[in-house]
Amino acid sequence: MEKFKAGDIVLLKSGSPAMTVKNVVKELIIPEATEETIPKEIKGAPNWEFNRQKKVMSRKSSVDCQWFVGNAPKNGSFPPESLIKVSQE
């Protein structure tokens, strides 16, 4: 998997306008998680998943990007596996 950093220019592998990486969110796993121990700030937050059976809270890695359609700025978050790096800052 490619490593991305803020400022990199990327494209979706399936095709997209050029996008600038704003932020890279790393995968995070919280072991021994229970409903009571999960911080309220992340309950129900995007990219977080609670596995009751395994008692693990996890967040998948993602790449936050920005691009323009005309003069309108757009934002999106994508799995790193779906992106290719065109250039770097």
N, C-alpha and C positions, 0 to 999 in steps of 0.2 A: 504494500500500500504506500502511495506517495505521501510524503510529509508536506503539509501546507503551513503557511504562516501569514499573518496579516500583511497585506500589500501584494501578495501573489495574484497574478491574473490567471483565471481558470475558465474552463468550459465544461458543460455537461457532456459526457461521452455520447449521449444521444443527440447532441446539438443544442446550442444556446447562444445568446449574445455573450461577449466577453464580460466576465464578472470579476470584481475585486474582492478578495478575501478580507472580511472585517475582523473575524474572530474564529478561533478553532477551539471547539469544546471537546475535551478529552473524555474518554470512557471512564466511568467511575462506578465502583461496586461497593455497596455498604453491606457487609456480612452481618448475620445475626439480627436482621431487621424485623421488627414487629410493627403492627399498626400503631402501637403506643410510642415506639422509639423513632419513627420517621419524622423528621422535622416538618412542621406545618407548612413551611415555605415551599417544599418540593412535592407535597401530596397533590396529585393530579396535574403537576406541571408537565409541559411537553417534554418528550424524550425520556421521561422517567417511567420505570416499570417496576411493580412490586410483585415478586413471586412468593405467594404465601406458603407454598409447599416447601420451597428451598429456604425460605426466610432470608431472602436477598433483595435488596433494592438496587437497581442499576440504571445507569444513564448511558445510552449509546453515544458514541462520538459523532460529531457533526461539524460542518463547516458553514459558518454564516457568511453570506455574500451580499454584495450590493452591485446593481447595474442600472442602466437607464433605458427607458423606452421613450424615445423622443427626448423631452426635457423632464420627464417624470422619473424620479428615483424609485427603484423597486428593491425589495429585500427578500431573501429566502435562506432557508437552512437545508443543507443537503448532506447525505451520507458521503464520507470521503471516497468510498469506492465508486461513486457515480461521477467523479470529477477527474479532469486531466489538467495539469499545470501547463500554461502556455508560456509564461515568463514570470520572473520574480522581481520584487522591488530592488 
